[in-house]
């Protein structure tokens, strides 16, 4: 399975541009994180690193190399790679820290 694998080539440039644009936005947010706060910075760095890894694959190979395949009995998980894992882990971290910071901010305002 490869999303838009038969689309004729335009998807390489579309997803490359999308990854670079999102990485730029996340890089700006990373730059705005407090220095020394690795817990807030790490999720942004994971997403940026994963996105750039997939961009490199697209530019060199014309597609992303997915090489990890998990299964349990007859159930197969879709193939993925380390960059995909970094993107998902970083996105979860951004969401969790966003929720935690929001609840801390609301708690501080209530005092």
N, CA, C and O atoms as CSV, one atom per row, in Angstrom:
chain,resi,resn,atom,element,x,y,z
A,1,UNK,N,N,0.842,-1.182,0.000
A,1,UNK,CA,C,0.000,0.000,0.000
A,1,UNK,C,C,0.883,1.240,0.000
A,1,UNK,O,O,1.780,1.369,0.834
A,2,UNK,N,N,0.635,2.130,-0.915
A,2,UNK,CA,C,1.338,3.403,-0.950
A,2,UNK,C,C,0.364,4.465,-1.437
A,2,UNK,O,O,-0.143,4.387,-2.556
A,3,UNK,N,N,0.111,5.433,-0.611
A,3,UNK,CA,C,-0.864,6.474,-0.916
A,3,UNK,C,C,-0.464,7.225,-2.181
A,3,UNK,O,O,0.647,7.748,-2.267
A,4,UNK,N,N,-1.361,7.281,-3.160
A,4,UNK,CA,C,-1.176,7.970,-4.444
A,4,UNK,C,C,0.023,7.444,-5.238
A,4,UNK,O,O,0.653,8.202,-5.975
A,5,UNK,N,N,0.340,6.166,-5.097
A,5,UNK,CA,C,1.503,5.613,-5.795
A,5,UNK,C,C,1.337,5.620,-7.306
A,5,UNK,O,O,2.335,5.589,-8.027
A,6,UNK,N,N,0.119,5.661,-7.802
A,6,UNK,CA,C,-0.105,5.643,-9.250
A,6,UNK,C,C,-0.572,7.004,-9.778
A,6,UNK,O,O,-1.244,7.070,-10.808
A,7,UNK,N,N,-0.220,8.088,-9.079
A,7,UNK,CA,C,-0.722,9.420,-9.440
A,7,UNK,C,C,0.107,10.124,-10.506
A,7,UNK,O,O,-0.268,11.218,-10.929
A,8,UNK,N,N,1.197,9.556,-10.950
A,8,UNK,CA,C,1.933,10.132,-12.064
A,8,UNK,C,C,3.131,10.990,-11.707
A,8,UNK,O,O,3.763,11.527,-12.617
A,9,UNK,N,N,3.479,11.150,-10.460
A,9,UNK,CA,C,4.684,11.870,-10.086
A,9,UNK,C,C,4.476,13.211,-9.408
A,9,UNK,O,O,5.362,13.670,-8.687
A,10,UNK,N,N,3.341,13.851,-9.614
A,10,UNK,CA,C,3.105,15.157,-8.992
A,10,UNK,C,C,3.099,15.063,-7.474
A,10,UNK,O,O,3.442,16.027,-6.789
A,11,UNK,N,N,2.708,13.896,-6.942
A,11,UNK,CA,C,2.575,13.732,-5.497
A,11,UNK,C,C,3.919,13.841,-4.787
A,11,UNK,O,O,3.966,14.234,-3.621
A,12,UNK,N,N,5.016,13.498,-5.469
A,12,UNK,CA,C,6.339,13.615,-4.854
A,12,UNK,C,C,6.590,15.072,-4.472
A,12,UNK,O,O,6.999,15.370,-3.350
A,13,UNK,N,N,6.341,15.970,-5.418
A,13,UNK,CA,C,6.604,17.391,-5.189
A,13,UNK,C,C,5.577,17.991,-4.235
A,13,UNK,O,O,5.914,18.869,-3.440
A,14,UNK,N,N,4.339,17.534,-4.301
A,14,UNK,CA,C,3.311,18.036,-3.392
A,14,UNK,C,C,3.660,17.697,-1.949
A,14,UNK,O,O,3.652,18.575,-1.086
A,15,UNK,N,N,3.969,16.417,-1.678
A,15,UNK,CA,C,4.268,16.012,-0.310
A,15,UNK,C,C,5.606,16.562,0.164
A,15,UNK,O,O,5.781,16.812,1.357
A,16,UNK,N,N,6.549,16.753,-0.748
A,16,UNK,CA,C,7.819,17.382,-0.382
A,16,UNK,C,C,7.583,18.824,0.044
A,16,UNK,O,O,8.085,19.257,1.082
A,17,UNK,N,N,6.819,19.570,-0.752
A,17,UNK,CA,C,6.521,20.968,-0.407
A,17,UNK,C,C,5.727,21.054,0.894
A,17,UNK,O,O,5.988,21.924,1.725
A,18,UNK,N,N,4.762,20.157,1.073
A,18,UNK,CA,C,3.962,20.141,2.294
A,18,UNK,C,C,4.846,19.872,3.516
A,18,UNK,O,O,4.717,20.549,4.536
A,19,UNK,N,N,5.737,18.889,3.414
A,19,UNK,CA,C,6.623,18.549,4.532
A,19,UNK,C,C,7.567,19.701,4.858
A,19,UNK,O,O,7.815,19.987,6.030
A,20,UNK,N,N,8.093,20.360,3.832
A,20,UNK,CA,C,8.998,21.491,4.065
A,20,UNK,C,C,8.241,22.655,4.710
A,20,UNK,O,O,8.756,23.293,5.628
A,21,UNK,N,N,7.026,22.935,4.239
A,21,UNK,CA,C,6.230,24.028,4.809
A,21,UNK,C,C,5.872,23.747,6.270
A,21,UNK,O,O,6.009,24.623,7.124
A,22,UNK,N,N,5.421,22.544,6.552
A,22,UNK,CA,C,5.061,22.188,7.929
A,22,UNK,C,C,6.301,22.192,8.815
A,22,UNK,O,O,6.240,22.634,9.962
A,23,UNK,N,N,7.426,21.703,8.291
A,23,UNK,CA,C,8.674,21.722,9.062
A,23,UNK,C,C,9.097,23.151,9.373
A,23,UNK,O,O,9.600,23.429,10.461
A,24,UNK,N,N,8.895,24.058,8.421
A,24,UNK,CA,C,9.210,25.464,8.669
A,24,UNK,C,C,8.356,26.050,9.780
A,24,UNK,O,O,8.865,26.755,10.651
A,25,UNK,N,N,7.063,25.763,9.753
A,25,UNK,CA,C,6.159,26.237,10.799
A,25,UNK,C,C,6.538,25.644,12.156
A,25,UNK,O,O,6.597,26.358,13.156
A,26,UNK,N,N,6.793,24.343,12.184
A,26,UNK,CA,C,7.182,23.703,13.441
A,26,UNK,C,C,8.544,24.200,13.913
A,26,UNK,O,O,8.783,24.316,15.115
A,27,UNK,N,N,9.442,24.496,12.964
A,27,UNK,CA,C,10.740,25.068,13.319
A,27,UNK,C,C,10.587,26.422,13.996
A,27,UNK,O,O,11.305,26.731,14.947
A,28,UNK,N,N,9.654,27.227,13.507
A,28,UNK,CA,C,9.363,28.519,14.140
A,28,UNK,C,C,8.849,28.305,15.560
A,28,UNK,O,O,9.287,28.979,16.492
A,29,UNK,N,N,7.919,27.364,15.720
A,29,UNK,CA,C,7.399,27.075,17.062
A,29,UNK,C,C,8.496,26.518,17.962
A,29,UNK,O,O,8.549,26.837,19.149
A,30,UNK,N,N,9.368,25.688,17.402
A,30,UNK,CA,C,10.495,25.149,18.167
A,30,UNK,C,C,11.398,26.283,18.631
A,30,UNK,O,O,11.863,26.281,19.771
A,31,UNK,N,N,11.648,27.241,17.760
A,31,UNK,CA,C,12.492,28.390,18.082
A,31,UNK,C,C,11.888,29.195,19.232
A,31,UNK,O,O,12.615,29.797,20.022
A,32,UNK,N,N,10.554,29.205,19.325
A,32,UNK,CA,C,9.867,29.966,20.368
A,32,UNK,C,C,9.765,29.217,21.700
A,32,UNK,O,O,9.343,29.811,22.692
A,33,UNK,N,N,10.131,27.952,21.754
A,33,UNK,CA,C,10.055,27.216,23.022
A,33,UNK,C,C,11.137,27.732,23.965
A,33,UNK,O,O,12.200,28.161,23.515
A,34,UNK,N,N,10.875,27.693,25.257
A,34,UNK,CA,C,11.883,28.156,26.219
A,34,UNK,C,C,13.166,27.331,26.112
A,34,UNK,O,O,13.118,26.105,26.007
A,35,UNK,N,N,14.301,28.010,26.139
A,35,UNK,CA,C,15.591,27.315,26.076
A,35,UNK,C,C,15.738,26.425,27.301
A,35,UNK,O,O,15.392,26.827,28.412
A,36,UNK,N,N,16.241,25.241,27.104
A,36,UNK,CA,C,16.437,24.308,28.195
A,36,UNK,C,C,15.221,23.449,28.504
A,36,UNK,O,O,15.308,22.542,29.333
A,37,UNK,N,N,14.100,23.708,27.865
A,37,UNK,CA,C,12.891,22.910,28.098
A,37,UNK,C,C,12.811,21.824,27.026
A,37,UNK,O,O,12.074,21.952,26.048
A,38,UNK,N,N,13.578,20.759,27.227
A,38,UNK,CA,C,13.671,19.710,26.206
A,38,UNK,C,C,12.349,18.977,26.031
A,38,UNK,O,O,12.075,18.464,24.946
A,39,UNK,N,N,11.524,18.915,27.073
A,39,UNK,CA,C,10.247,18.203,26.953
A,39,UNK,C,C,9.303,18.896,25.983
A,39,UNK,O,O,8.515,18.242,25.300
A,40,UNK,N,N,9.384,20.203,25.924
A,40,UNK,CA,C,8.546,20.928,24.984
A,40,UNK,C,C,9.170,20.940,23.589
A,40,UNK,O,O,8.452,20.966,22.590
A,41,UNK,N,N,10.497,20.922,23.515
A,41,UNK,CA,C,11.189,21.003,22.226
A,41,UNK,C,C,11.254,19.655,21.504
A,41,UNK,O,O,11.182,19.617,20.276
A,42,UNK,N,N,11.387,18.564,22.233
A,42,UNK,CA,C,11.591,17.244,21.617
A,42,UNK,C,C,10.484,16.837,20.645
A,42,UNK,O,O,10.800,16.342,19.564
A,43,UNK,N,N,9.201,17.020,20.973
A,43,UNK,CA,C,8.173,16.621,20.003
A,43,UNK,C,C,8.271,17.363,18.676
A,43,UNK,O,O,8.073,16.766,17.618
A,44,UNK,N,N,8.576,18.662,18.723
A,44,UNK,CA,C,8.740,19.422,17.481
A,44,UNK,C,C,9.917,18.873,16.682
A,44,UNK,O,O,9.828,18.700,15.467
A,45,UNK,N,N,11.018,18.602,17.375
A,45,UNK,CA,C,12.203,18.072,16.701
A,45,UNK,C,C,11.926,16.701,16.085
A,45,UNK,O,O,12.416,16.407,14.994
A,46,UNK,N,N,11.154,15.867,16.761
A,46,UNK,CA,C,10.811,14.551,16.215
A,46,UNK,C,C,10.008,14.668,14.924
A,46,UNK,O,O,10.295,13.976,13.948
A,47,UNK,N,N,9.004,15.541,14.916
A,47,UNK,CA,C,8.185,15.704,13.710
A,47,UNK,C,C,9.029,16.270,12.571
A,47,UNK,O,O,8.947,15.790,11.441
A,48,UNK,N,N,9.838,17.288,12.864
A,48,UNK,CA,C,10.684,17.887,11.830
A,48,UNK,C,C,11.671,16.858,11.287
A,48,UNK,O,O,11.835,16.740,10.073
A,49,UNK,N,N,12.326,16.119,12.170
A,49,UNK,CA,C,13.283,15.100,11.735
A,49,UNK,C,C,12.636,14.016,10.895
A,49,UNK,O,O,13.192,13.602,9.877
A,50,UNK,N,N,11.467,13.553,11.309
A,50,UNK,CA,C,10.753,12.538,10.534
A,50,UNK,C,C,10.326,13.047,9.178
A,50,UNK,O,O,10.442,12.339,8.177
A,51,UNK,N,N,9.829,14.280,9.138
A,51,UNK,CA,C,9.393,14.863,7.864
A,51,UNK,C,C,10.571,15.033,6.914
A,51,UNK,O,O,10.463,14.722,5.728
A,52,UNK,N,N,11.694,15.522,7.427
A,52,UNK,CA,C,12.877,15.703,6.577
A,52,UNK,C,C,13.407,14.346,6.116
A,52,UNK,O,O,13.866,14.222,4.980
A,53,UNK,N,N,13.352,13.331,6.975
A,53,UNK,CA,C,13.758,11.985,6.564
A,53,UNK,C,C,12.922,11.463,5.410
A,53,UNK,O,O,13.455,10.875,4.469
A,54,UNK,N,N,11.617,11.674,5.478
A,54,UNK,CA,C,10.742,11.244,4.382
A,54,UNK,C,C,10.973,12.073,3.123
A,54,UNK,O,O,10.878,11.547,2.014
A,55,UNK,N,N,11.277,13.374,3.279
A,55,UNK,CA,C,11.598,14.215,2.117
A,55,UNK,C,C,12.852,13.686,1.425
A,55,UNK,O,O,12.893,13.588,0.198
A,56,UNK,N,N,13.859,13.349,2.201
A,56,UNK,CA,C,15.097,12.812,1.620
A,56,UNK,C,C,14.805,11.537,0.839
A,56,UNK,O,O,15.292,11.369,-0.279
A,57,UNK,N,N,14.011,10.637,1.420
A,57,UNK,CA,C,13.619,9.415,0.697
A,57,UNK,C,C,12.919,9.746,-0.614
A,57,UNK,O,O,13.225,9.151,-1.647
A,58,UNK,N,N,11.983,10.689,-0.582
A,58,UNK,CA,C,11.240,11.041,-1.801
A,58,UNK,C,C,12.157,11.613,-2.871
A,58,UNK,O,O,12.015,11.290,-4.050
A,59,UNK,N,N,13.093,12.457,-2.468
A,59,UNK,CA,C,13.980,13.076,-3.447
A,59,UNK,C,C,14.995,12.089,-4.015
A,59,UNK,O,O,15.347,12.176,-5.191
A,60,UNK,N,N,15.464,11.162,-3.203
A,60,UNK,CA,C,16.457,10.184,-3.672
A,60,UNK,C,C,15.803,9.022,-4.405
A,60,UNK,O,O,16.264,8.628,-5.477
A,61,UNK,N,N,14.729,8.467,-3.836
A,61,UNK,CA,C,14.129,7.241,-4.371
A,61,UNK,C,C,12.828,7.468,-5.137
A,61,UNK,O,O,12.369,6.572,-5.846
A,62,UNK,N,N,12.233,8.641,-5.007
A,62,UNK,CA,C,10.951,8.905,-5.647
A,62,UNK,C,C,9.770,8.454,-4.813
A,62,UNK,O,O,8.621,8.645,-5.212
A,63,UNK,N,N,10.032,7.861,-3.664
A,63,UNK,CA,C,8.997,7.416,-2.731
A,63,UNK,C,C,9.650,7.181,-1.369
A,63,UNK,O,O,10.875,7.139,-1.252
A,64,UNK,N,N,8.824,7.030,-0.361
A,64,UNK,CA,C,9.330,6.775,0.984
A,64,UNK,C,C,9.539,5.277,1.148
A,64,UNK,O,O,8.676,4.478,0.785
A,65,UNK,N,N,10.684,4.904,1.694
A,65,UNK,CA,C,10.996,3.492,1.926
A,65,UNK,C,C,10.389,3.076,3.269
A,65,UNK,O,O,10.859,3.500,4.325
A,66,UNK,N,N,9.353,2.254,3.224
A,66,UNK,CA,C,8.740,1.693,4.427
A,66,UNK,C,C,9.244,0.266,4.580
A,66,UNK,O,O,9.015,-0.569,3.705
A,67,UNK,N,N,9.928,-0.020,5.684
A,67,UNK,CA,C,10.563,-1.324,5.825
A,67,UNK,C,C,10.189,-2.070,7.094
A,67,UNK,O,O,10.661,-3.186,7.308
A,68,UNK,N,N,9.364,-1.491,7.931
A,68,UNK,CA,C,8.958,-2.174,9.158
A,68,UNK,C,C,7.558,-2.732,8.948
A,68,UNK,O,O,6.631,-1.997,8.609
A,69,UNK,N,N,7.414,-4.020,9.149
A,69,UNK,CA,C,6.122,-4.694,8.969
A,69,UNK,C,C,5.841,-5.530,10.204
A,69,UNK,O,O,6.579,-6.468,10.504
A,70,UNK,N,N,4.776,-5.194,10.922
A,70,UNK,CA,C,4.374,-5.947,12.098
A,70,UNK,C,C,3.113,-6.725,11.797
A,70,UNK,O,O,2.263,-6.295,11.018
A,71,UNK,N,N,3.012,-7.875,12.427
A,71,UNK,CA,C,1.765,-8.629,12.316
A,71,UNK,C,C,1.581,-9.471,13.567
A,71,UNK,O,O,2.534,-9.777,14.284
A,72,UNK,N,N,0.352,-9.829,13.805
A,72,UNK,CA,C,-0.004,-10.742,14.872
A,72,UNK,C,C,-1.002,-11.719,14.286
A,72,UNK,O,O,-2.105,-11.341,13.893
A,73,UNK,N,N,-0.609,-12.961,14.232
A,73,UNK,CA,C,-1.378,-14.016,13.591
A,73,UNK,C,C,-1.712,-13.591,12.155
A,73,UNK,O,O,-0.803,-13.446,11.337
A,74,UNK,N,N,-2.976,-13.392,11.839
A,74,UNK,CA,C,-3.363,-13.017,10.473
A,74,UNK,C,C,-3.583,-11.513,10.291
A,74,UNK,O,O,-3.982,-11.071,9.213
A,75,UNK,N,N,-3.329,-10.736,11.324
A,75,UNK,CA,C,-3.580,-9.292,11.278
A,75,UNK,C,C,-2.273,-8.548,11.023
A,75,UNK,O,O,-1.323,-8.670,11.795
A,76,UNK,N,N,-2.229,-7.780,9.939
A,76,UNK,CA,C,-1.033,-7.033,9.557
A,76,UNK,C,C,-1.250,-5.539,9.748
A,76,UNK,O,O,-2.277,-4.989,9.351
A,77,UNK,N,N,-0.270,-4.897,10.358
A,77,UNK,CA,C,-0.265,-3.446,10.487
A,77,UNK,C,C,0.336,-2.874,9.207
A,77,UNK,O,O,1.239,-3.494,8.644
A,78,UNK,N,N,-0.123,-1.718,8.722
A,78,UNK,CA,C,0.483,-1.141,7.512
A,78,UNK,C,C,1.988,-0.905,7.699
A,78,UNK,O,O,2.439,-0.576,8.796
A,79,UNK,N,N,2.743,-1.073,6.639
A,79,UNK,CA,C,4.189,-0.859,6.686
A,79,UNK,C,C,4.497,0.591,7.034
A,79,UNK,O,O,3.753,1.504,6.676
A,80,UNK,N,N,5.616,0.786,7.745
A,80,UNK,CA,C,6.037,2.134,8.120
A,80,UNK,C,C,7.548,2.153,8.276
A,80,UNK,O,O,8.207,1.126,8.113
A,81,UNK,N,N,8.095,3.315,8.590
A,81,UNK,CA,C,9.532,3.435,8.791
A,81,UNK,C,C,9.815,4.234,10.064
A,81,UNK,O,O,8.890,4.664,10.752
A,82,UNK,N,N,11.093,4.427,10.370
A,82,UNK,CA,C,11.481,5.143,11.582
A,82,UNK,C,C,10.995,6.595,11.531
A,82,UNK,O,O,10.556,7.137,12.546
A,83,UNK,N,N,11.070,7.221,10.359
A,83,UNK,CA,C,10.613,8.610,10.221
A,83,UNK,C,C,9.127,8.723,10.545
A,83,UNK,O,O,8.705,9.664,11.217
A,84,UNK,N,N,8.337,7.769,10.071
A,84,UNK,CA,C,6.902,7.776,10.387
A,84,UNK,C,C,6.682,7.668,11.895
A,84,UNK,O,O,5.818,8.344,12.454
A,85,UNK,N,N,7.471,6.812,12.547
A,85,UNK,CA,C,7.357,6.658,13.999
A,85,UNK,C,C,7.696,7.957,14.715
A,85,UNK,O,O,7.032,8.324,15.684
A,86,UNK,N,N,8.732,8.659,14.240
A,86,UNK,CA,C,9.111,9.936,14.847
A,86,UNK,C,C,8.002,10.967,14.675
A,86,UNK,O,O,7.698,11.714,15.605
A,87,UNK,N,N,7.395,11.012,13.487
A,87,UNK,CA,C,6.312,11.966,13.230
A,87,UNK,C,C,5.131,11.694,14.157
A,87,UNK,O,O,4.591,12.619,14.763
A,88,UNK,N,N,4.732,10.440,14.267
A,88,UNK,CA,C,3.585,10.093,15.122
A,88,UNK,C,C,3.905,10.372,16.591
A,88,UNK,O,O,3.094,10.961,17.306
A,89,UNK,N,N,5.088,9.947,17.036
A,89,UNK,CA,C,5.473,10.207,18.427
A,89,UNK,C,C,5.541,11.690,18.740
A,89,UNK,O,O,5.095,12.129,19.800
A,90,UNK,N,N,6.101,12.462,17.817
A,90,UNK,CA,C,6.172,13.907,18.008
A,90,UNK,C,C,4.804,14.553,18.018
A,90,UNK,O,O,4.542,15.439,18.832
A,91,UNK,N,N,3.928,14.121,17.124
A,91,UNK,CA,C,2.571,14.683,17.077
A,91,UNK,C,C,1.816,14.380,18.371
A,91,UNK,O,O,1.096,15.234,18.888
A,92,UNK,N,N,1.983,13.171,18.888
A,92,UNK,CA,C,1.355,12.827,20.172
A,92,UNK,C,C,1.924,13.713,21.278
A,92,UNK,O,O,1.180,14.211,22.122
A,93,UNK,N,N,3.241,13.907,21.272
A,93,UNK,CA,C,3.873,14.768,22.270
A,93,UNK,C,C,3.389,16.203,22.193
A,93,UNK,O,O,3.122,16.823,23.223
A,94,UNK,N,N,3.271,16.742,20.979
A,94,UNK,CA,C,2.771,18.114,20.811
A,94,UNK,C,C,1.354,18.225,21.363
A,94,UNK,O,O,1.028,19.185,22.061
A,95,UNK,N,N,0.516,17.242,21.048
A,95,UNK,CA,C,-0.868,17.267,21.533
A,95,UNK,C,C,-0.914,17.151,23.057
A,95,UNK,O,O,-1.640,17.899,23.712
A,96,UNK,N,N,-0.145,16.220,23.623
A,96,UNK,CA,C,-0.164,16.034,25.078
A,96,UNK,C,C,0.366,17.252,25.808
A,96,UNK,O,O,-0.251,17.718,26.766
A,97,UNK,N,N,1.508,17.775,25.366
A,97,UNK,CA,C,2.069,18.941,26.046
A,97,UNK,C,C,1.196,20.167,25.843
A,97,UNK,O,O,1.134,21.034,26.715
A,98,UNK,N,N,0.520,20.253,24.702
A,98,UNK,CA,C,-0.422,21.350,24.492
A,98,UNK,C,C,-1.574,21.274,25.475
A,98,UNK,O,O,-1.989,22.290,26.033
A,99,UNK,N,N,-2.092,20.073,25.689
A,99,UNK,CA,C,-3.183,19.906,26.651
A,99,UNK,C,C,-2.704,20.141,28.075
A,99,UNK,O,O,-3.399,20.775,28.869
A,100,UNK,N,N,-1.510,19.632,28.405
A,100,UNK,CA,C,-0.987,19.815,29.759
A,100,UNK,C,C,-0.708,21.281,30.043
A,100,UNK,O,O,-1.027,21.775,31.125
A,101,UNK,N,N,-0.116,21.983,29.082
A,101,UNK,CA,C,0.164,23.406,29.283
A,101,UNK,C,C,-1.121,24.207,29.401
A,101,UNK,O,O,-1.193,25.149,30.189
A,102,UNK,N,N,-2.134,23.844,28.627
A,102,UNK,CA,C,-3.413,24.549,28.692
A,102,UNK,C,C,-4.038,24.372,30.077
A,102,UNK,O,O,-4.528,25.338,30.661
A,103,UNK,N,N,-4.024,23.142,30.607
A,103,UNK,CA,C,-4.629,22.916,31.923
A,103,UNK,C,C,-3.803,23.594,33.017
A,103,UNK,O,O,-4.367,24.058,34.008
A,104,UNK,N,N,-2.464,23.661,32.858
A,104,UNK,CA,C,-1.636,24.373,33.833
A,104,UNK,C,C,-1.920,25.867,33.787
A,104,UNK,O,O,-1.987,26.518,34.830
A,105,UNK,N,N,-2.089,26.420,32.573
A,105,UNK,CA,C,-2.404,27.844,32.427
A,105,UNK,C,C,-3.752,28.167,33.061
A,105,UNK,O,O,-3.891,29.181,33.744
A,106,UNK,N,N,-4.738,27.315,32.840
A,106,UNK,CA,C,-6.062,27.548,33.417
A,106,UNK,C,C,-6.015,27.427,34.933
A,106,UNK,O,O,-6.700,28.168,35.638
A,107,UNK,N,N,-5.206,26.496,35.439
A,107,UNK,CA,C,-5.056,26.346,36.883
A,107,UNK,C,C,-4.376,27.550,37.506
A,107,UNK,O,O,-4.735,27.965,38.608
A,108,UNK,N,N,-3.390,28.120,36.806
A,108,UNK,CA,C,-2.691,29.300,37.316
A,108,UNK,C,C,-3.601,30.519,37.305
A,108,UNK,O,O,-3.505,31.357,38.202
A,109,UNK,N,N,-4.476,30.641,36.322
A,109,UNK,CA,C,-5.402,31.776,36.245
A,109,UNK,C,C,-6.457,31.706,37.345
A,109,UNK,O,O,-6.929,32.733,37.831
A,110,UNK,N,N,-6.821,30.482,37.732
A,110,UNK,CA,C,-7.867,30.313,38.735
A,110,UNK,C,C,-7.401,30.632,40.142
A,110,UNK,O,O,-8.223,30.795,41.043
A,111,UNK,N,N,-6.093,30.725,40.346
A,111,UNK,CA,C,-5.564,30.979,41.699
A,111,UNK,C,C,-5.565,32.444,42.039
A,111,UNK,O,O,-5.154,32.824,43.135
